[in-house]
Structure formats: structure tokens, C-alpha cells
Amino acid sequence: MPQMNLLQAINNALITAMDKDDKVMAFGEDVGHFGGVFRATSNLQEKFGKGRCFNTPLTEQGIIGFANGLAAQGSVPVAEIQFGDYIFPAFDQIVNETAKFRYRSGGQFDVGTLTIRTPYGGGINGGHYHSQSPEAYFAHCPGIKIVIPRDPYQAKGLLLASIRDKNPVLFLEPKRLYRASVCEVPEEDYTLPLGKADIVQEGTDITLVGWGAQIEILQKAAQRALNDGVSCEVIDLRSIAPWDAQTVAASVMKTGRLLINHEAPLTGGFASEIAATIQDKCFLYLEAPIARVCGLDTPYPLAHEKEYMPDETKTYEAIKRTLHY
């Protein structure tokens, strides 16, 4: 089984999907001969031609509007937004068109074949315009799925599942893992379930929940806690719309404690939704208040990126506070 980094796994998934279905096409800013700013679409145009992999004008609203039209007419578009920070010009198209197409027509037509790929998150010294985590904005909108992989194996299986899902999917790729995360990835076609969390590590004392690049942070914090005799259960949600409340609740009923970690700012972050749901489902099982270890309520800083990040140390200290409550 070959070793791949996250970028190679994304590229391999796109090739697999385009090989299997000639209706699949990839497009966005510089995705053609250039392969995109991170090279995720390298060699697709050479392999499949300019009709199925091509550059678009630099207009995010236009990219998603065009993708909506293609999906409504039976194509399987995989549209790339070059950075998650620049998805906001397309916000209206995504939340008012993509997410509502099926509902608006009473099921007569939809854009369920649309997948939107975009890199998100910090850790690359990108500053306030190339480091944001916008997942919570879209989680508020019914009608669209949101999927976030933590490593190359997950990325290929989840992207193939997203492309083939009968609902529009926003696929967020943790950019700091693009070349940093490497693991074995099958060359053959496979999918992983959307909306089903993955228990990465079992434990008995506290449940740690996250997604994307933060799973590695949780695992490192869990290892430090283990040195103090604390057993942590680590759960990767993998998708936050829908999110697997049942798996998280079952874990919290076992451990009695919950910590949620995400890189987006604390206020209005998706951790708030998880905390509210779990206290409703598990109130009598909780031994301590639910902890949130998140980014700061500030524009993403360049010089102080390390201070902003909800890192291993902040997570470990929150685990200790929760255990000693």
C-alpha cells in the first residue's frame, strides 16, 4: 500500500472519481495546467482534458453559481475555492441556492451532485486572510453537508463519498496537513461514511472531540494526560453537518467529561452546538462542565499565531482542570 500525503490523497481521489464517472469535472482558480495553488489538481487536465478540468475567472460567486447550474443539469462538479477565507463572496450562492435547491422545488430538482473543496485553517503563517476556519457559518444552514478529514486515508475515502453523495457537500481540507500528514492509502476505490464519527482512541476518564488537524493535537494532549494516569477517549467527528451526536453522547455517558477543541474562534464556534446538545443528552452523567479549547475571538494573527492556536498544552491544561473540578 503506497504512502501518500494529504495532497496526493486528494489528487488520487479526484482521479479515481473522474475515471469512474465521466460526468465528474474539477474547476476553480488556477486548477488547470497549474494544478491549483497547492497542486491538489496536478495532472488532471493532462489526463482528462480541458473540458473536465479547467480554470475559472477569479470570482468565487461565479464559480459556485456555475457549479450550481452544472449540478442542476446532471453534471458532477467538484468546485475548488482557492482558500476558505475567500468563500464568502460565494456565501449567498451556497446558502441561498446550493442548500435550498431541492427544498425550493419540492424535490423536483436539486444540486446534490455538487462538491465544494477548499483549504482552511492556520498553521502556515498565512495571516488573517489565509488562515480562517469558516465551518460554523455553513453548519447553521440546513441542506448542505460539511466534511473535514484528519489524514490522507480519511481524505480519499471521505472525498469519494462526498462526490458520490446525493447532497451538496462542503469539503474542508486542513491546509497545514497538506504535506505534513503522511500515511498508507489504498490505491483502489473506497469510501468512508459521512455523518459517522470515528473513535480514534478509547478511554475512560474524559472524551476529547475535534476534527481535521486538531485530532493530532488531541492525541498529543491525551498522551501527556496518560503520563498523569488520565485515560482519554479521542473522537474525530469527520463531518459536522450532520454530526454524530449519538457516538459522542455514548462516550460522555461512559467518561462523564467532555472537552471540545477547534481552531475557529470560541464565540459561535461549532463547539457551542456540541456542548449544548451533549448537556441536554447527558446532563445527569456529567462530572464537570463541558470544556471548550478554541481559537481566540480576534482576527487570525500573523506574529502571534502560536499564541492563537488551541494547541497541545492548552488542551492538556484544560483536561487537568476538568479532571480536578
N, C-alpha and C positions, 0 to 999 in steps of 0.2 A: 504494500500500500504506500503510495507516494506521500512525501511530506509537502505540505503547501502552507503558505502564509495566507492571511485573510483575503488579500487582494487576489491571489491566484485562485482561491476557492470561489470567490465571486465570479471571476472570469470563467472558470471551469463550469460553474452553474449556468451562466448565460450561454455558453457554447452548447451544453447539454440540452437546455431548453430550446435553443434555436435549431439544433439538429433534429430534435424530436417533432417540432411543430413549426412549419414554415410560416405560420401567422405571427410568430413571436418576432418583434423588432425592438432594437435598442436605439435611443437617440437622446440628445442633450447637447450642452455646450462643450465643444471640442471632443466629443466621444468617438468621432470617426477615425480618420487617419492618425490622430494624435493619441487616441486611447483614453481620453479624459485626463484631468489634472493629476490624478493618482495612478493612471494607467489601468484602471479596472476593466476597461473595454478594449484593451490592446488586442489587435489582430482580428477583431470581429468583422470589421469592414472588408479586410482582405479575404476572409473566409466566406462571408455571406453576401458581400456586395453592398453597394451604396443604397440600394433600395430597402435594406433591412438594418443597416447601422449607419447613422448619418448625423452630421452636425445640425444644430438648430441656431437660429438667431439668439442673441443674448437677452432673452425675455422669458422669465420664469412663468409669468402668467400665460404667455403664448405657448410654452412647452406643455403645460398641463391642459390648457384649453384644446390644443391639437391632440393630445393624448386622449382626452375625453371623447373627442369626435371619432378617433380611430377605434377605441374600445366599443363605442356605441354601434359601430358598423361591423363588428365581428373580428377586428384585429386583436392581437395580444401585445399591447405596447408595454415596454419597460422604459420608463422615462427617468432620466437622471437629472437631479438638481445638484449643481456642482458642489455647493456647500449647504448644509442645513440652515445656516444663517440667512441664506438668500431664498428660502422657500416662501417667505412672507408676501412677496408680490403675487404669488400663486395661491395665497390663502383663500381668497374668495372662490377661485375655481375648485379648490379641494373641498372646502366645507359646504359650499352652496351648490356645487354641480356634482362633483365626483361622489360625494357621500349621499346625495339626495336623489340621484338619477332614478334608481329603482323605486323608491318610495313615491316620487313625484308622478310616475307613470302607472302606479298600481301594479308594478311587476311586468308591464308590457315591454319595457326596455331597460337596460342597465349598462354600467361601465365596469362590471365586475371583473373583467379580464385585465384591468389596469394595475400595474405595479409601479410605484414611485420609489426609486432608490436615491438615498442621499447620505453623505458622510456627516457625522455630527459629533459634538463633544470636543473637549480640550485635550491638553497634554502634548501639543505640538508647537507651543509658543506662537499661537495664531492670533492672540489678542481678542478684542471684543467683537470682531466681525467674522471670525473664523473658528469659534470655539463653543458656540452655544448649543444647548440641549433643548430642542423645542417640543419634545414628545407630549408634554402635558397639554399644550394648546390643542392638539389634534385629538387627544384622548377624550376631550369634552364633547366631541362631535360624533353622534351615532351614525353608523353607515360605513365606517372605514376601519380596517384592521391596522394595528401598529405592531411591527415585529422588529426585534433587536437581537442579533446574535452575539455570542461572547467569544467565539473562536472559529477557526476555519471549518471544522467539521459541522458545527452548528450553522454556519453561514451558508454553506452549499445546500444542506438539507432544507433549511428554512426558506431560502430564496426560491428554490424549485417549488416548494409547497405554496409560496406566496404567488408566484407566477401562475400556478395552476388553480389557485383558489377562485371560487366564483364570486368573490367580493373584492373591491379595490383594497390594496394593501400599501401602506407607507412602510418602507423597509429602511430602517436607520442603521447605518454602518459606523461603528466606533472607530474613528479615523486614527486614533493613536495606536490601535492594534493592527492596522493595515499590514505593516511589515514586522511588527513586534511579536504577533501571535502566530505560532507555527505548530502544526500537529499533523497526524496522519489523516488523510481524506480519501475515501474510496473514489476511484475513477468512474465507477459505474453510477447510474442514476439512482437516487434515493431521496426521500422526503422525510421531514420531521413534522409532527403535528403542531398546528397553530392553536394558540389558546391553552396549551398544556405546559405547566411549569415543569422544570427538571430539578430534582433533588440532587445537587452536586455532591453533597457531603451530609451524612446523617449525624445527628447529635441529640443530646437530651436536656441541655440546660437553657439554651436560647436559640431562637430562629433568626437567621440573618437573610434578608431578602434584597435582591437587586437585579440588575440586568446589564447586558453589554459589558463594557470594560470594567465596570465596578465589581464584577464577580471575582476577578483576580484580587482586588483589594479586600473583599470579604474573606477570601480564602487565606490571605496573609494574616489578617487580623484574627481569624479563627485559630490559626496555628500559634500565634502569640498567646491567645487565651488558653489554648490547650496546655501550654507550658505552666499555666497557673492552675491547671486542673479543671478548666471550664470546657465543656463539650458543646460545640456549636453545630447547629444544622444550617446548611447553606442552600438556599433555593434561588435558582435563576428563573425568573418569570418567563423569559424568552419573548413573550408578547404581552403588551399592557392593554391592548384592546382587541379581543377580550382578554382579561387577566384571570388567572386560575385561583380564585378565592378559596375554593374547596381544599386544594393542596396546602395552601398557606394556613388556613384555619385548622386543618388536621394537625399540622406541625405545631402550631401555637398551643393547641389543646394538650399536646404532649410535653412541650418545653415550658409553657407558662410565661414566656417572654418573647418579645419581638423587637428587632431593630431593622429599619429600612434605610437603605443607602442609595442615593442617586446624585449625579453630578450637577443636575439642574438646580436653580435656586430653591431655597426652602419653602418660601411662601407660594402657595398654589401649586407646588410640585406634586407629582403623582403619588408620592409617599403619603400625602394627606388623605387621598382616596383610600389607599390600602389601610391606613391606620383607622379611619372611620369605619370601614367595613369590618375589620377584624375585631375592633372593640364591640361592635354590635353582635358579631357571631360568637365571640369568645370571652365576653366580659367576666364571667364567673371563673374563668381559667387563668386570667392574667395575674401574675405575681408582682408586676411592676408596670409603670406607664410605658406605653409604646415609644421607642426611641427613633428619632429621625436624624441621620447624619447626611447632610446635603451640602450643596454649594451655597455660597453667600448671596444675600439679597443685594447684589451690586452688579453693574456691567462686568463682564468677564475681564479680569485684569491681566495685563501682559507681564509687568515687572513682578507682580505678586501672585503669579499663577499657583505656585506651590502652597501659598497660604490659603488660596481659594479652594483647592481640591479637597474633597471629603476622602482623605487618604487612610492608609492602614492604621496610623497612630490615632487619628481622631475616632476611627471606628473601634479600635481596641479600648480606648478610654471610655467610650460610650457603653461598650459591653460590660466593663468593670462597674460603671455607675449603675447599670441596670441590675446586675447581679447583687449589688450591695444595697439596693433600695430598701 
